[in-house]
Amino acid sequence: MKRVTINTNYVGLVFKNGEFKRVLKTGNHWLWFGEKVILYDLSKDYYFTNSELDGLLQHNEFTNLIDLILVGDNELVLVYQNGNFKSVLTAGRHVIWKALSINEFVKVNTDSIEIDQAINKNLLDKAPLLNFIRAYKIESFEKGLLFIDGKFDSVLDAGNYVYWKNSTMIQVLKADTRQLTMEIIGQEILTKDKAQLRLNFSVQYKVEDIIKALLENKDFEKQLYITIQLALRECIGLMTFDELMEGKEKIAEMVMSTTIENASALGVKLVNCGVKDIVLPGDVKEIMNQVLVAEKRAQANIITRREETASTRSLLNTAKLMEDNAMLYKLKEMEYVEKIAEKINTISLSGSGQIVDQLKQIFVK
C-alpha cells in the first residue's frame, strides 16, 4: 500500500491497469497494490483525449467534478467564471473543473455573420474573442458599402462594424466624403493658333453619391481625372494664345460647365477649379518678353513726350506772362540770380570804383 496526500485545490484520479477507479479529494489516502494516481490542479484546464473522456464520463464521481461543454462546428461558447469573461471554446468536447468557481456558458451560432446584441461589445476587443470576428471601422468623414458573398447589401455610415468569421465572404469599400483636391499637372496642350504650352490645373470635389462612385463606376477618381483632362484640352483648343493669356479665368468656367454632368454620373460634385500655372516653351517665353519690353518702352516714350509737351506749354505760358508784365520778368530774373548765387562760394572783384554802380544797374531799374 502507498499513502498519498491531496492538497487543497487539487483532485486525484486513481487508475489501475489503465482503468479509472475512483476520485481522491483533499486529504490523505491509501493506494492499493497496482494503483496509481494522477493529480489535477482545479484552477487549470486540461485536455482529455476522446477515449480517456469516454471512460471517465461513465463514473458519476468524475462527472460531478466537471462541466462538460459540447460545441458544434458552427458554434462558439463564451466561458464566464465568477461573472467575468475568461475564454472561448471552439468545436469539440471541453471539460472545465467546477470546484473553485461558478461557471457560466453562452453558446452562439456563427452560421450568421451578425453578432448577437446580448454579447458585450467590450469583449470583442479582447484577444480570446478577437480571433473569431471581422471588424471594420468607418470614420466620421467616410461612408462605406457592405458586400456579402459578392452582393451589395447596404450603405454603412460612420461607426464600428463587427461580424463573425465564417464561410461567408464580407467586403467593405470606403470613400472619403470630405472636400478633396485633384491636381492635373504637366498637360502639354496646343491652342487654337497652334501655340504649345504646358498647363497645371487644380480641381476641388466631394463624393456625394457613394453608390455611384464605388458600385456603378470603377476607379471613379481615375475617370474624373480623365474627364477633367479631356475637357481642359477641348477648352484650350478653342482659344487662341492671346485669348488664353487675357482670360485665364474663362478656362475654369468652361471646364466646370463641360464636366459637371459627367462628374455627377460618377457620384461626385465639383466644388471649384482653376488654372494654377501656364508654362511657356523657351522660345515663346523669349518672344513674349520681347513684346513686353517693347510695349513698356512705347508706354515710357508716350509718357516722356506727354511730360515734355506739358513742360513746353508751361514755359510758353510763363513767357507770355513775363512779356506782358515787366515786374514779373524782373522777379524771374532775380530768382535765377539767387539760384546762381547759391552755387558761388567766393566773389573776386577787380576794376575801378565804378563796380558798385555797375551792380546797381544790374539789380535796380
MIMI-564409 format. One record per atom (N, C-alpha, C): x, y, z; residue in one letter. Coordinates in steps of 0.2 Angstrom, whole numbers, padded with zeros to 4 digits, always signed. Each point is the difference from the previous one (the first is absolute). Example, Ala and Ser with C-alpha at 12.3 -4.5 7.8 and 13.67 -1.06 7.14 Angstrom:
<nodes>
+0066-0028+0039A-0004+0006+0000A+0004+0006+0000A-0002+0005-0004S+0004+0006+0001S-0004+0005+0003S
</nodes>
This chain:
<nodes>
+0004-0006+0000M-0004+0006+0000M+0004+0006+0000M-0002+0006-0003K+0003+0006+0000K-0004+0006+0002K+0002+0004+0004R-0003+0006+0003R+0001+0006-0005R-0005+0003-0002V+0000+0007-0004V-0004+0005+0004V+0003+0006-0001T-0004+0006+0003T-0002+0005-0006T-0006+0001+0000I-0003+0005-0005I-0001+0007+0003I+0003+0005-0002N+0000+0006+0002N-0006+0004-0002N-0001+0006+0004T-0006+0004-0002T+0000+0002-0007T-0006+0001-0004N+0000+0002-0007N+0003-0006-0004N+0001-0006+0002Y+0002-0005-0004Y-0005-0006+0000Y+0000-0004-0005V-0004-0006+0000V+0004-0006-0003V-0001-0006+0003G+0004-0005-0003G-0005-0005-0003G+0002-0003-0006L-0003-0005-0003L+0004-0007+0000L-0003-0005+0003V+0003-0006+0001V-0001-0005-0006V+0005-0003-0003F+0000-0005-0005F+0003-0006+0002F-0002-0006-0003K+0003-0006+0001K+0000-0004-0006K+0006-0001-0003N+0000-0004-0006N-0004+0004-0006N+0001+0007+0001G-0003+0005-0005G-0007+0001+0001G-0003-0003+0005E-0008+0001+0001E-0001+0004+0006E-0004+0005-0001F-0002+0005+0005F-0004-0004+0006F+0003+0002+0006K-0003-0003+0006K-0004+0004+0004K+0003+0006+0002R-0004+0004+0005R+0004+0007+0000R-0004+0005+0003V+0003+0007+0001V+0002+0001+0007V+0006+0003+0001L+0003+0002+0006L+0000+0007+0001L-0004+0003+0005K+0000+0007+0002K+0005+0002+0005K+0000+0006+0003T+0005+0003+0004T+0000-0005+0006T+0006-0002+0002G+0002-0004+0006G+0005-0005-0001G+0000-0005+0004N+0005-0006+0000N-0004-0006-0002N+0003-0004-0005H-0003-0006-0003H+0005-0005-0001H-0003-0006+0000W+0005-0006-0001W-0002-0003-0007W+0006-0002-0003L-0001-0003-0007L+0001-0008+0001L-0004-0004-0003W+0001-0007+0000W+0005-0002-0005W+0002-0006+0000F+0006-0003-0004F-0003+0001-0007F+0005+0003-0004G-0002+0001-0008G-0003+0006-0001G-0002+0004+0005E-0004+0006-0002E+0005+0006+0000E-0002+0005-0005K+0004+0006+0000K-0005+0006-0001K+0003+0005+0003V-0005+0006+0000V+0003+0006-0005V-0004+0003-0003I+0002+0006-0004I-0003+0006+0003I+0004+0005+0002L-0003+0006+0003L-0001+0006-0005L-0006+0003+0001Y-0002+0006-0004Y-0001+0006+0004Y+0002+0006-0003D-0001+0006+0004D-0007+0003-0003D-0004+0001+0005L-0007+0002-0001L+0000+0007-0003L+0005+0004+0000S+0000+0007-0003S+0002+0000-0007S+0002-0006-0003K+0003+0000-0007K-0005-0005-0004K+0000+0002-0006D-0003-0005-0005D+0004-0005-0003D-0003-0006-0001Y+0004-0006-0002Y-0004-0003-0006Y+0004-0002-0005Y-0003-0003-0006Y+0000-0008+0001Y-0005-0003-0001F-0001-0007+0000F-0001-0003-0007F+0003-0005-0002T-0001-0003-0006T-0007-0003+0000T-0003-0001-0006N-0007-0003+0000N+0000-0007+0003N+0004-0004+0000S+0000-0007+0003S+0000+0001+0008S+0005+0004+0002E+0000+0002+0007E-0006+0002+0003E-0003+0005-0004L-0006+0004+0003L-0006-0005-0001L+0000-0004-0005D-0006-0005+0000D+0000-0005+0006D+0006-0002+0002G+0000-0004+0006G-0001+0004+0007G+0002+0006+0000L-0001+0004+0006L-0008+0001+0001L-0003+0002-0005L-0007+0002+0000L-0005-0006+0002L+0003-0006+0001Q-0004-0005+0002Q-0001+0000+0008Q+0004+0004+0003H+0000+0000+0008H-0003+0007+0002H-0005-0001+0005N-0003+0006+0002N+0005+0004+0005N+0005-0003+0003E+0005+0004+0004E+0003+0005-0004E+0002-0002-0006F+0003+0005-0005F-0004+0005-0003F-0006-0002-0002T-0005+0005-0003T-0002+0005+0005T+0000-0002+0006N-0002+0005+0005N+0005+0006+0001N+0006-0002-0002L+0006+0005+0001L+0000+0005-0006L-0003-0001-0005I+0001+0004-0007I-0006+0002-0003I+0001+0005-0004D-0005+0002-0005D+0002-0002-0006D-0004-0004-0004L+0001-0002-0006L-0003+0004-0006L+0003+0003-0004I-0002+0005-0005I+0001-0003-0007I-0006-0001-0004L+0000-0003-0006L-0001+0006-0005L+0005+0001-0005V+0000+0006-0004V+0000-0003-0007V-0005+0002-0004G-0001-0002-0007G+0005+0004-0005G+0000-0003-0006D+0005+0003-0005D-0002+0007-0002D-0007+0002+0001N-0002+0007-0002N-0001+0004+0007N+0003-0002+0005E-0001+0003+0007E+0006+0003+0003E-0001+0004+0004L+0005+0002+0005L-0003+0001+0007L+0004-0001+0005V-0002+0000+0007V+0004+0005+0004V-0003+0005+0003L+0003+0005+0004L+0000-0002+0007L+0006-0001+0003V+0000-0002+0007V+0001+0006+0005V-0004+0000+0005Y+0000+0005+0005Y+0001-0004+0007Y+0005+0003+0003Q+0002-0003+0007Q-0001+0005+0005Q-0005-0001+0005N-0001+0005+0005N-0003+0006-0003N-0003+0000-0005G-0003+0006-0004G+0005+0004-0004G+0006-0003-0001N+0005+0004-0004N+0001-0005-0006N+0001+0004-0006F+0002-0004-0006F+0007-0003+0000F+0000-0007-0002K+0007-0003+0001K+0002-0002-0007K-0004-0004-0004S+0003-0003-0006S-0005-0002-0005S+0002-0002-0006V-0005-0002-0005V+0001-0007-0002V-0005-0004+0000L+0001-0007-0002L-0003-0002-0007L+0004-0003-0004T-0001-0002-0006T-0003-0007-0001T-0001-0002-0006A-0004-0007-0001A+0004-0005+0003A-0004-0005+0004G+0003-0005+0003G-0003-0001+0007G+0003-0005+0004R-0003-0001+0007R+0006+0003+0005R-0003+0004+0005H+0005+0004+0004H-0002-0002+0008H+0005-0001+0004V-0001-0001+0007V+0002+0006+0004V-0004+0002+0004I+0002+0006+0005I-0001-0002+0007I+0005+0000+0004W-0001-0001+0007W-0005+0005+0004W-0005-0002+0004K-0004+0004+0003K+0000+0001+0007K+0006-0003+0003A+0000+0000+0007A+0002+0007+0003A+0004+0004-0004L+0002+0007+0003L-0004+0006-0002L-0004-0001-0005S-0003+0006-0003S-0007-0001-0002S-0004+0005-0001I-0007-0001-0003I+0001+0001-0008I-0001-0005-0004N+0001+0001-0007N-0007+0001-0004N+0000+0005-0004E-0005+0001-0005E+0002-0001-0007E-0004-0002-0004F+0001-0001-0007F-0005+0003-0005F+0002+0004-0005V-0004+0003-0005V+0002-0003-0006V-0005-0003-0003K+0001-0004-0007K-0003+0005-0005K+0004+0001-0005V-0002+0004-0006V+0001-0004-0007V-0005+0002-0004N+0001-0003-0007N+0003+0004-0005N+0005-0002-0003T+0004+0004-0005T-0002-0001-0007T-0005-0004-0001D-0003-0001-0007D-0001+0007-0003D-0003+0005+0004S-0002+0006-0002S+0006+0005+0001S+0001+0005-0004I+0006+0005+0001I-0002+0005+0006I-0006+0001+0001E-0002+0004+0005E+0001-0002+0007E+0003+0004+0005I+0002-0001+0007I-0006+0002+0004I-0002-0005+0004D-0006+0001+0005D+0001+0006+0004D-0005+0004+0001Q+0001+0007+0004Q+0001-0002+0007Q-0002-0006+0002A+0001-0002+0007A+0007+0000+0002A+0005-0001-0005I+0007+0000+0002I+0003+0007+0001I+0003+0000+0006N+0003+0007+0001N+0005+0002-0005N-0001+0006-0003K+0005+0002-0005K+0007+0001+0002K+0001+0001+0006N+0007+0001+0003N+0004-0006-0001N-0004-0006+0000L+0004-0007+0000L+0003-0001-0007L-0003+0004-0005L+0002-0001-0007L+0007+0002-0001L+0003+0005+0004D+0006+0002+0000D+0006-0004+0003D-0003-0005+0004K+0005-0004+0004K+0003-0006-0004K+0006-0002+0001A+0003-0005-0004A-0003-0006-0001A-0003-0003+0005P-0003-0007-0001P-0006+0000-0005P-0004+0006+0000L-0005+0000-0005L+0002+0004-0006L+0005+0003+0000L+0002+0004-0006L+0002-0004-0006L+0002-0006+0001N+0002-0005-0005N-0006-0002-0004N-0006+0000+0003F-0006-0003-0003F-0005+0006-0004F+0002+0006+0000I-0004+0005-0003I+0004+0004-0005I-0004+0003-0005R+0003+0005-0005R-0003+0007+0002R+0005+0004+0001A-0002+0007+0002A+0002+0005-0006A-0005+0005-0001Y+0001+0005-0004Y-0002+0007+0003Y+0004+0005-0002K-0001+0007+0003K-0001+0005-0005K-0006+0003+0000I-0002+0006-0004I+0001+0006+0004I+0005+0004-0003E+0001+0007+0004E-0005+0005-0001E+0000+0005+0004S-0006+0005+0000S+0000+0003-0007S+0005+0001-0004F+0001+0003-0006F-0001-0005-0006F-0002-0006+0001E-0001-0005-0005E-0007-0003+0000E-0001-0004-0006K-0006-0004+0000K+0003-0006-0004K-0004-0006+0002G+0003-0006-0003G-0006-0004-0003G+0002-0005-0004L-0005-0005-0003L+0002-0007+0002L-0005-0003+0002L+0000-0007+0003L-0002-0005-0006L+0005-0005-0001F-0001-0005-0005F+0000-0007+0004F-0005-0004-0001I+0000-0007+0003I-0001-0005-0006I+0005-0004+0000D+0001-0005-0005D+0000+0003-0007D+0003+0006-0001G+0000+0003-0006G-0005+0005-0002G-0006+0000+0004K-0006+0003-0001K+0000+0007+0004K-0002+0005-0003F-0001+0006+0004F-0006+0000+0005F+0002+0001+0006D-0005-0001+0006D-0003+0007+0002D+0005+0005+0002S-0003+0006+0003S+0006+0005+0000S-0002+0006+0002V+0004+0006+0001V+0002+0001+0007V+0006+0000+0002L+0002+0001+0007L+0002+0007+0001L-0003+0003+0005D+0002+0006+0003D+0006-0001+0005D+0002+0006+0003A+0006+0000+0004A-0002-0005+0006A+0005-0003+0002G-0001-0005+0006G+0005-0006-0001G-0001-0004+0005N+0004-0007+0001N-0005-0005-0002N+0002-0005-0004Y-0004-0006-0003Y+0004-0006+0001Y-0003-0005+0004V+0003-0006+0001V-0004-0006-0002V+0003-0005-0003Y-0004-0006-0002Y+0004-0006+0001Y-0004-0006+0001W+0004-0006+0002W+0004-0002-0006W+0005-0004+0001K+0004-0003-0005K-0003-0007-0002K-0002+0000-0006N-0002-0007-0003N+0001+0000-0007N-0004-0005-0003S+0001-0001-0008S-0002+0006-0004S-0005+0004+0003T-0002+0006-0004T+0005+0005-0001T+0000+0002-0006M+0005+0005-0002M-0003+0007+0001M+0004+0004+0003I-0002+0007+0002I+0005+0005-0003I-0002+0005-0003Q+0004+0005-0003Q-0003+0007+0001Q+0005+0005+0003V-0003+0007+0001V+0005+0005-0004V-0004+0004-0004L+0004+0005-0004L-0002+0006+0003L+0005+0005+0001K-0001+0006+0003K+0002+0006-0005K-0003+0006+0002A+0002+0006-0004A+0000+0006+0004A+0004+0004-0001D+0001+0006+0004D-0005+0005-0002D-0004+0003+0004T-0005+0005-0002T+0001+0007+0001T+0007+0001+0003R+0002+0007+0000R+0002+0003-0006R+0000+0007+0000Q+0003+0003-0007Q+0007-0002-0001Q+0001-0002-0006L+0006-0003-0002L+0003+0005-0006L+0006-0001-0001T+0004+0004-0006T+0003-0005-0004T-0001+0001-0007M+0004-0004-0005M+0004+0005-0004M+0006-0002-0001E+0005+0004-0004E+0001-0003-0007E-0001+0004-0005I+0001-0002-0007I+0006+0004-0002I+0006-0003+0000I+0006+0004-0001I+0003-0002-0007I+0004+0004-0002G+0005-0001-0006G-0004-0002-0007G-0006+0003-0001Q-0004-0001-0006Q+0003+0004-0006Q+0003-0004-0005E+0002+0003-0006E-0006+0001-0005E-0002+0006-0001I-0006+0002-0004I+0002+0005-0005I-0003-0001-0006L+0000+0005-0006L-0006+0005+0000L+0001+0006+0000T-0005+0005-0001T-0003+0000-0007T-0005+0004-0001K-0003+0000-0006K+0004+0003-0006K+0005+0004+0002D+0005+0003-0005D+0007-0004+0000D-0001-0006+0003K+0006-0005+0000K+0006+0002+0004K-0002+0004+0005A+0005+0001+0005A+0001-0005+0006A+0005-0003+0001Q+0001-0005+0005Q+0002+0002+0007Q-0004-0002+0005L+0002+0002+0006L-0002-0006+0005L+0003+0001+0006R-0001-0005+0005R-0004+0003+0006R-0005-0004+0002L-0005+0003+0005L-0001-0004+0006L+0000+0003+0006N-0002-0004+0006N-0007+0003+0002N-0004-0005+0002F-0007+0001+0001F-0002-0003+0007F-0004+0003+0004S-0002-0003+0007S-0008+0000+0000S-0002-0005+0003V-0008-0002+0001V-0001-0001+0007V-0005+0003+0003Q-0003-0002+0006Q-0007-0004-0001Q-0001-0005+0004Y-0006-0004-0001Y-0002-0004+0006Y-0006-0002+0001K-0002-0004+0005K-0004-0006-0002K+0000-0006+0003V-0004-0006-0002V-0007+0001+0004V-0005+0000-0005E-0007+0001+0003E-0004-0006+0000E+0001-0004-0005D-0003-0006-0001D+0004-0006+0000D+0001-0004+0006I+0005-0005+0000I-0002-0006-0004I-0006-0001-0001I-0002-0006-0004I+0002+0001-0007I-0001+0006-0003K+0003+0002-0007K+0007-0001+0000K+0003+0003+0005A+0008+0001+0000A+0003-0007+0000A-0002-0005+0005L+0003-0006+0001L-0003-0006-0003L-0007+0000-0001L-0003-0006-0002L-0001+0001-0008L-0003+0005-0003E-0001+0001-0007E+0006+0002-0004E+0005+0002+0003N+0006+0002-0004N+0006-0003+0003N+0005-0002-0004K+0006-0002+0002K+0006+0005+0000K+0003+0001+0006D+0005+0005+0000D-0002+0007-0002D-0005+0002+0004F-0004+0006-0002F+0005+0006+0000F+0006+0000+0004E+0004+0005+0000E+0004+0001-0006E+0002-0006-0003K+0004+0000-0006K-0005+0003-0006K-0006-0003+0000Q-0005+0003-0005Q-0001+0007+0001Q+0000+0003+0006L-0001+0007+0001L+0006+0004-0003L+0006-0003+0001Y+0006+0003-0002Y+0000+0001-0008Y-0002-0006-0003I+0000+0000-0007I-0005+0005-0003I-0006+0000+0003T-0005+0005-0002T+0002+0007+0001T+0003+0002+0005I+0003+0007+0001I+0005+0001-0006I+0004-0005-0001Q+0006+0001-0004Q-0003+0001-0007Q-0005-0004-0003L-0002+0001-0006L-0004+0006-0001L-0004+0002+0005A-0003+0007+0000A+0005+0006-0001A+0005-0001+0004L+0005+0005+0000L+0003+0001-0007L+0002-0006-0003R+0003+0000-0007R-0005+0003-0005R-0006-0001+0001E-0005+0002-0005E-0001+0008+0001E+0000+0002+0006C-0001+0007+0001C+0006+0004-0002C+0006-0002+0001I+0006+0003-0002I+0000+0001-0008I-0002-0006-0003G+0000+0000-0007G-0004+0004-0003G-0005+0003+0003L-0005+0005-0003L+0003+0007+0001L+0005+0001+0003M+0003+0007+0002M+0006+0001-0003M+0001+0007-0003T+0007+0001-0002T+0004+0002+0006T+0007+0001-0002F+0005+0001+0005F-0002+0007+0004F-0001+0005-0004D-0002+0006+0003D-0006+0000+0004D-0005-0004-0002E-0007+0000+0004E+0002-0004+0006E+0004-0005+0000L+0002-0004+0006L+0003+0004+0005L+0005+0004-0002M+0004+0004+0005M-0004+0006+0002M-0005+0003-0003E-0004+0005+0002E-0006-0002+0004E-0002-0006+0000G-0006-0003+0004G+0001-0007+0002G+0005-0001+0005K+0001-0006+0003K-0006-0003+0004K-0004+0005+0003E-0005-0002+0004E-0006-0003-0004E+0000+0001-0007K-0005-0003-0004K+0001-0007+0000K+0006-0003+0000I+0001-0007+0000I-0003-0004+0005I+0000+0003+0006A-0003-0004+0006A-0008+0000-0001A-0003+0005-0003E-0007+0001-0001E-0002-0005-0005E+0004-0001-0006M-0001-0004-0005M+0000-0008+0002M+0006-0001+0004V+0001-0007+0002V-0006-0002+0005V-0002+0004+0005M-0005-0001+0004M-0007-0002-0003M-0001+0005-0005S-0007-0001-0003S+0000-0007-0005S+0006-0001-0002T+0001-0006-0005T-0001-0007+0004T+0003+0000+0006T+0001-0006+0004T-0005-0001+0006T-0004+0004+0001I-0004+0000+0006I-0005-0006+0000I-0003-0001-0006E-0004-0006-0001E+0003-0007+0000E+0006+0000-0003N+0004-0006+0000N+0002-0002+0007N+0002+0005+0004A+0002-0001+0007A-0005-0002+0004A-0006+0003-0001S-0006-0003+0004S-0002-0007-0002S+0002-0002-0006A-0001-0008-0001A+0005-0004+0003A+0005+0003+0003L+0005-0004+0003L-0001+0001+0008L-0006+0003+0002G-0001+0001+0007G+0004+0006+0003G+0003+0004-0004V+0004+0005+0003V-0003+0007-0002V+0001+0005+0005K-0002+0007-0001K+0006+0004-0001K+0001+0004-0005L+0005+0004-0001L-0001+0007+0004L+0005+0002+0004V-0001+0005+0004V+0003+0007-0003V+0006-0001-0003N+0004+0005-0002N+0006-0003-0005N+0002+0004-0004C+0006-0001-0004C+0003+0006-0003C+0006-0001-0002G+0004+0006-0003G+0007-0002-0002G+0002+0005-0004V+0007-0001-0003V+0005+0002+0005V+0005-0004+0002K+0005+0002+0004K+0006+0003-0003K+0003-0003-0006D+0005+0003-0003D+0000-0002-0008D+0002+0005-0003I+0001-0001-0008I+0008+0001-0001I+0003-0005-0002V+0007-0001-0002V+0001+0001-0007V+0004+0005-0003L+0001+0001-0007L+0007-0003-0002L+0000-0003-0006P+0007-0002-0002P+0005+0006+0000P+0006-0002-0001G+0005+0005+0001G+0000+0005-0006G-0001-0002-0006D+0000+0005-0005D-0007+0005+0000D-0005-0003+0002V-0006+0004+0001V+0000+0005+0006V+0004-0003+0005K+0001+0005+0006K+0004+0006-0002K+0005-0002-0004E+0005+0005-0002E-0004+0006-0005E-0004-0003-0004I-0004+0005-0005I-0005+0004+0005I-0003-0003+0005M-0004+0003+0004M+0003+0006+0004M+0006-0002+0002N+0004+0005+0004N+0002+0006-0005N+0002-0001-0006Q+0001+0005-0005Q-0006+0004-0001Q-0005-0003-0001V-0007+0004-0001V-0001+0004+0006V+0001-0002+0006L-0001+0003+0006L+0004+0006+0001L+0007-0001-0002V+0005+0006+0001V-0002+0005-0005V-0002-0002-0006A-0002+0005-0005A-0006+0004+0002A-0005-0003+0003E-0006+0003+0002E+0002+0005+0005E+0004-0002+0005K+0002+0005+0005K+0004+0006-0002K+0004-0002-0005R+0004+0006-0003R-0004+0005-0003R-0005-0003-0004A-0005+0005-0003A-0004+0004+0005A-0002-0004+0005Q-0004+0004+0005Q+0005+0005+0003Q+0006-0001+0002A+0005+0004+0003A+0001+0006-0005A+0000-0001-0007N+0001+0006-0005N-0006+0004+0000N-0006-0003+0001I-0006+0004-0001I+0000+0005+0007I+0002-0003+0005I+0000+0004+0007I+0005+0005-0001I+0006-0001-0002T+0005+0005-0001T-0002+0006-0005T-0003-0002-0005R-0002+0005-0005R-0006+0004+0003R-0004-0003+0004R-0006+0004+0003R+0003+0005+0005R+0005-0002+0004E+0003+0004+0005E+0004+0006-0003E+0003-0002-0006E+0004+0005-0003E-0005+0006-0003E-0005-0003-0003T-0006+0005-0003T-0002+0004+0006T-0002-0003+0006A-0003+0004+0005A+0005+0005+0003A+0007-0002+0000S+0005+0005+0002S+0001+0006-0005S+0000-0002-0006T+0001+0005-0005T-0006+0005+0000T-0006-0003+0001R-0006+0005+0000R+0000+0004+0007R+0003-0002+0005S+0000+0004+0006S+0005+0005-0001S+0006-0001-0003L+0005+0005-0002L-0003+0005-0004L-0004-0002-0005L-0003+0005-0005L-0005+0005+0004L-0004-0003+0004N-0004+0004+0004N+0004+0005+0005N+0005-0002+0003T+0004+0004+0004T+0003+0006-0004T+0003-0002-0006A+0003+0005-0004A-0005+0005-0002A-0007-0002-0002K-0005+0005-0001K-0001+0005+0005K+0000-0003+0006L-0002+0004+0006L+0006+0005+0001L+0006-0002+0000M+0006+0005+0001M+0000+0005-0006M-0002-0002-0006E+0000+0005-0005E-0005+0006+0002E-0006-0002+0003D-0005+0005+0001D+0002+0004+0007D+0004-0003+0004N+0001+0003+0007N+0007+0000+0001N+0003+0007+0000A+0008+0001+0001A+0002-0002+0007A-0005+0001+0005M+0002-0002+0007M+0001-0007+0001M-0004-0004-0003L+0000-0007+0000L+0006-0003-0003L+0002+0004-0006Y+0007-0002-0003Y+0006+0001+0004Y-0001+0006+0004K+0006+0002+0004K+0000-0005+0006K-0005-0002+0003L-0001-0005+0005L+0003-0007-0002L-0001-0002-0006K+0002-0006-0003K+0008+0000-0001K+0002+0006-0002E+0007+0001-0001E+0004+0000+0007E-0003+0003+0005M+0003+0000+0007M+0000-0007+0003M-0005-0004-0002E+0000-0007+0002E+0005-0004-0002E+0002+0001-0007Y+0005-0004-0003Y+0007+0003+0003Y+0001+0006+0001V+0006+0003+0003V+0001-0003+0007V-0005-0001+0004E+0000-0003+0007E+0002-0007-0001E-0002-0004-0005K+0002-0007-0001K+0007+0000-0002K+0002+0005-0004I+0007+0000-0002I+0005+0002+0006I-0003+0004+0004A+0004+0003+0006A+0001-0006+0005A-0005-0004+0001E+0001-0006+0005E+0005-0005-0002E+0003+0000-0006K+0005-0004-0002K+0007+0003+0000K+0000+0007+0001I+0006+0004+0001I+0003+0000+0007I+0006-0003+0000N+0003+0000+0007N+0004+0007+0001N+0003+0002-0004T+0004+0007+0000T-0001+0004-0006T+0001+0007+0001I-0001+0005-0005I+0006+0004+0000I+0004+0000-0005S+0006+0005-0001S-0002+0006-0005S+0001+0006+0003L-0002+0006-0004L+0007+0003-0002L+0000+0002-0006S+0006+0004-0003S-0003+0006-0004S+0003+0005+0000G-0003+0006-0004G+0001+0006+0004G-0003+0005-0002S+0001+0007+0003S-0006+0001+0005S-0001+0005+0003G-0006+0002+0004G-0007+0000-0003G+0000-0001-0007Q-0006-0001-0003Q-0004-0006+0001Q+0003-0005+0003I-0003-0007+0001I-0006+0000+0003I-0001+0005+0006V-0006+0000+0003V-0006+0003-0004V+0002+0005-0004D-0005+0002-0005D-0002-0005-0005D+0005-0004-0002Q-0002-0005-0004Q-0005-0005+0003Q+0001-0002+0006L-0004-0005+0003L-0007+0003+0001L+0000+0007+0002K-0007+0003+0001K-0004+0000-0007K+0004+0001-0005Q-0004-0001-0007Q-0002-0006-0001Q+0003-0006+0003I-0003-0007-0002I-0006-0001+0004I-0001+0002+0007F-0005-0002+0004F-0005+0006+0001F+0002+0006-0002V-0005+0006+0001V-0002+0002-0007V-0007+0001+0000K-0002+0003-0007K+0002+0007-0001K
</nodes>
